[in-house]
């Protein structure tokens, strides 16, 4: 280790891939830990393998993977 500080994420952007995390609403839960979500601009299929999300929940999605349930 060099002792350098790793910069914190800022403005909702991942420092690893420069992608953003987006709040979306779960419309349908599918098999294989997938879900259809409403992005506000259409519907997409995302993985919900890391969270316990149900229909109507608002989840935070990063790179196609739900990383948190914001509200249920």
PEFENCOR-V510527 format. One record per run of one state. SS is the DSSP state (helix for helix, strand for strand, loop for the rest). FROM is the first residue (numbers start at 1). LEN is the number of residues. Records with the same first field share a line. If there is no record, write none. Layout:
# PEFENCOR-V510527
SS = FROM-LEN + FROM-LEN
This chain:
# PEFENCOR-V510527
loop = 1-9 + 11-2 + 14-6 + 31-3 + 39-4 + 48-10 + 63-2 + 72-1
strand = 10-1 + 13-1 + 20-11 + 34-5 + 43-5 + 58-5 + 65-7
